[in-house]
Amino acid sequence: MDKLKGKGIFMKGLLALMLVFSCYGLQAQIWPASTWSGAMNLTSVMNAVGVTDLSGLHFNPTNNRLYGVQDDGHLRVLQWDLQTNLFSQVANVSIGGGPEGITQANLFANEFYTIDENNYEIRRYVYSANFSTVTEYKHWNLLVAPSLMPDTGNTGPEGIVFIPDSFLSSIGFVSGQTGQPYTSVKGLGGLFFVANQDQGYVWVFDVNPNANNDFAFVGKYETNRTESCDLAFDRSTGLMYILHNITGNNRLEVTDLSTSVNGEILKFTTLKDYLITNPSGNNDNVEGFALTPKCPENGITSAWLCRDVGTSESASIKQDVLRWFPNFVADGSCEILANEQFKSTEDLVVAPNPVLNELRIHGSFDPNATIQVFDSLGRIRLHEKGQNTDSIDVSNLSPGIYLISVQQMGKNSIAKFVKE
């Protein structure tokens, strides 16, 4: 949402800023990268004369692409060449609506999900390899049951990220509805986390990827601020980043998805709270954040920030909406799957372990069981569904540590194994 285009309310921003200093005791930490002006300006890669309405970002580490959405209904995709460290635009297409955030569930599929603030919808899009066609496939209206999200107009949902079940299980993620551990039951293998501008809540949904408006409402969670606008998840560390767009006081919150009870609501545990350095000019409407995985550890992590700029603003601001921070110091550990927090459930046993070719699974499986294998970055490497089987071929996997997840009858069982 572009506050400078008339969507924002001055008094609301002022009140939020007052609440920041009066209600929250965490001391902001220094932004773990260069200043905005010290980062690389990538706006000209999209358009030399400038870009408006850029409001959400997502980075895919499997194809090294940065996805962005404009709330005037456009998708941008930049290809990153790791050899030259140069970016090129591979997509600039209209998708309609008012997309404010973007994410992907399966990092290997030609599809993405957006959160549309105008229509309060999660939308699934599929696209051709060269983006010549981009088609809305399914959608989920967050203003209808079982969702409890209120309609607050232009201060609604702005950011979205998908988090696989493997991470939710490892941290013991708890439903805000039942207070019990929760992983997906609708078939996607993870949950959507949605950042809301109004009050800064993160709302969580479990969607059926193949049926319109078929979803479960998992709960709403309090963050460390009263406004949230974008989310990113590092699958190599299990940490979620929450961008807070507060006039003169933009923040980046880091959480491991653990929660505590705060009154009648669950609140995310805040590990870090960074103060973002403001861009130049009179627009600090920073609304999008993305980052590369911290691991494998190579000493360098990249991050991106974008600001939402209106059509009436100066050319210099329109030409400075997307910045690349190539030396972002990410939080977290690179021992995500090797860490003891990824404990196997007692009802799933696999052998041999380590395994070379065929992994045998000991347990009972119904015909609708879904079997997934995740690598150390949380990426899905194998996926089987509807097979009543007691073994899986892992011969094509590279050596390393993996998680196998068996989902059936609303239950998710996990085991860790080593591929030789």
ChimeraX attribute file (.defattr): number of C-alpha atoms within 10 A of each C-alpha:
attribute: neighborCount
match mode: 1-to-1
recipient: residues
	/A:1	34
	/A:2	21
	/A:3	18
	/A:4	18
	/A:5	14
	/A:6	10
	/A:7	12
	/A:8	14
	/A:9	11
	/A:10	12
	/A:11	9
	/A:12	11
	/A:13	18
	/A:14	13
	/A:15	11
	/A:16	18
	/A:17	18
	/A:18	11
	/A:19	13
	/A:20	17
	/A:21	11
	/A:22	9
	/A:23	10
	/A:24	10
	/A:25	9
	/A:26	13
	/A:27	11
	/A:28	15
	/A:29	13
	/A:30	11
	/A:31	16
	/A:32	15
	/A:33	19
	/A:34	16
	/A:35	14
	/A:36	19
	/A:37	13
	/A:38	11
	/A:39	18
	/A:40	15
	/A:41	18
	/A:42	21
	/A:43	19
	/A:44	17
	/A:45	14
	/A:46	20
	/A:47	13
	/A:48	11
	/A:49	12
	/A:50	19
	/A:51	23
	/A:52	21
	/A:53	26
	/A:54	30
	/A:55	33
	/A:56	34
	/A:57	30
	/A:58	28
	/A:59	28
	/A:60	18
	/A:61	17
	/A:62	9
	/A:63	12
	/A:64	15
	/A:65	19
	/A:66	21
	/A:67	22
	/A:68	28
	/A:69	28
	/A:70	27
	/A:71	24
	/A:72	18
	/A:73	17
	/A:74	19
	/A:75	22
	/A:76	18
	/A:77	22
	/A:78	21
	/A:79	16
	/A:80	17
	/A:81	13
	/A:82	9
	/A:83	6
	/A:84	7
	/A:85	8
	/A:86	12
	/A:87	18
	/A:88	15
	/A:89	16
	/A:90	14
	/A:91	18
	/A:92	17
	/A:93	16
	/A:94	15
	/A:95	18
	/A:96	14
	/A:97	17
	/A:98	24
	/A:99	34
	/A:100	32
	/A:101	34
	/A:102	32
	/A:103	28
	/A:104	23
	/A:105	21
	/A:106	17
	/A:107	16
	/A:108	14
	/A:109	11
	/A:110	15
	/A:111	20
	/A:112	20
	/A:113	24
	/A:114	25
	/A:115	31
	/A:116	26
	/A:117	25
	/A:118	18
	/A:119	20
	/A:120	24
	/A:121	20
	/A:122	26
	/A:123	21
	/A:124	22
	/A:125	17
	/A:126	17
	/A:127	16
	/A:128	11
	/A:129	11
	/A:130	10
	/A:131	16
	/A:132	10
	/A:133	12
	/A:134	19
	/A:135	13
	/A:136	15
	/A:137	16
	/A:138	18
	/A:139	23
	/A:140	22
	/A:141	19
	/A:142	23
	/A:143	14
	/A:144	12
	/A:145	13
	/A:146	15
	/A:147	18
	/A:148	13
	/A:149	19
	/A:150	12
	/A:151	15
	/A:152	12
	/A:153	13
	/A:154	18
	/A:155	21
	/A:156	27
	/A:157	35
	/A:158	33
	/A:159	33
	/A:160	33
	/A:161	25
	/A:162	23
	/A:163	24
	/A:164	23
	/A:165	23
	/A:166	27
	/A:167	24
	/A:168	22
	/A:169	21
	/A:170	18
	/A:171	17
	/A:172	18
	/A:173	19
	/A:174	21
	/A:175	19
	/A:176	22
	/A:177	13
	/A:178	10
	/A:179	13
	/A:180	10
	/A:181	13
	/A:182	23
	/A:183	24
	/A:184	23
	/A:185	21
	/A:186	18
	/A:187	18
	/A:188	19
	/A:189	26
	/A:190	22
	/A:191	25
	/A:192	25
	/A:193	25
	/A:194	27
	/A:195	31
	/A:196	26
	/A:197	26
	/A:198	20
	/A:199	16
	/A:200	24
	/A:201	24
	/A:202	27
	/A:203	23
	/A:204	23
	/A:205	23
	/A:206	22
	/A:207	25
	/A:208	20
	/A:209	20
	/A:210	14
	/A:211	13
	/A:212	16
	/A:213	19
	/A:214	17
	/A:215	20
	/A:216	18
	/A:217	19
	/A:218	24
	/A:219	22
	/A:220	24
	/A:221	22
	/A:222	20
	/A:223	24
	/A:224	25
	/A:225	25
	/A:226	21
	/A:227	28
	/A:228	32
	/A:229	32
	/A:230	34
	/A:231	32
	/A:232	27
	/A:233	27
	/A:234	22
	/A:235	23
	/A:236	24
	/A:237	24
	/A:238	26
	/A:239	21
	/A:240	20
	/A:241	24
	/A:242	30
	/A:243	30
	/A:244	29
	/A:245	27
	/A:246	23
	/A:247	17
	/A:248	15
	/A:249	16
	/A:250	20
	/A:251	24
	/A:252	23
	/A:253	23
	/A:254	26
	/A:255	22
	/A:256	20
	/A:257	20
	/A:258	15
	/A:259	22
	/A:260	13
	/A:261	13
	/A:262	11
	/A:263	7
	/A:264	7
	/A:265	14
	/A:266	21
	/A:267	21
	/A:268	21
	/A:269	17
	/A:270	18
	/A:271	13
	/A:272	16
	/A:273	22
	/A:274	19
	/A:275	19
	/A:276	26
	/A:277	18
	/A:278	18
	/A:279	20
	/A:280	12
	/A:281	10
	/A:282	11
	/A:283	20
	/A:284	23
	/A:285	23
	/A:286	30
	/A:287	30
	/A:288	31
	/A:289	28
	/A:290	26
	/A:291	25
	/A:292	24
	/A:293	23
	/A:294	23
	/A:295	21
	/A:296	13
	/A:297	12
	/A:298	7
	/A:299	11
	/A:300	15
	/A:301	18
	/A:302	18
	/A:303	20
	/A:304	23
	/A:305	23
	/A:306	27
	/A:307	28
	/A:308	28
	/A:309	30
	/A:310	20
	/A:311	13
	/A:312	10
	/A:313	14
	/A:314	13
	/A:315	12
	/A:316	12
	/A:317	20
	/A:318	24
	/A:319	20
	/A:320	25
	/A:321	26
	/A:322	28
	/A:323	22
	/A:324	21
	/A:325	21
	/A:326	18
	/A:327	15
	/A:328	20
	/A:329	16
	/A:330	22
	/A:331	18
	/A:332	18
	/A:333	14
	/A:334	18
	/A:335	15
	/A:336	21
	/A:337	26
	/A:338	14
	/A:339	11
	/A:340	10
	/A:341	13
	/A:342	20
	/A:343	16
	/A:344	19
	/A:345	14
	/A:346	9
	/A:347	12
	/A:348	18
	/A:349	18
	/A:350	19
	/A:351	13
	/A:352	15
	/A:353	14
	/A:354	16
	/A:355	17
	/A:356	17
	/A:357	15
	/A:358	13
	/A:359	21
	/A:360	17
	/A:361	19
	/A:362	14
	/A:363	12
	/A:364	12
	/A:365	19
	/A:366	13
	/A:367	11
	/A:368	14
	/A:369	22
	/A:370	21
	/A:371	23
	/A:372	21
	/A:373	24
	/A:374	21
	/A:375	19
	/A:376	20
	/A:377	21
	/A:378	22
	/A:379	21
	/A:380	20
	/A:381	17
	/A:382	16
	/A:383	13
	/A:384	15
	/A:385	16
	/A:386	12
	/A:387	13
	/A:388	14
	/A:389	18
	/A:390	13
	/A:391	13
	/A:392	17
	/A:393	12
	/A:394	17
	/A:395	14
	/A:396	11
	/A:397	16
	/A:398	12
	/A:399	13
	/A:400	14
	/A:401	17
	/A:402	24
	/A:403	22
	/A:404	25
	/A:405	23
	/A:406	20
	/A:407	24
	/A:408	19
	/A:409	10
	/A:410	12
	/A:411	12
	/A:412	23
	/A:413	18
	/A:414	25
	/A:415	20
	/A:416	22
	/A:417	21
	/A:418	14
	/A:419	19
	/A:420	15
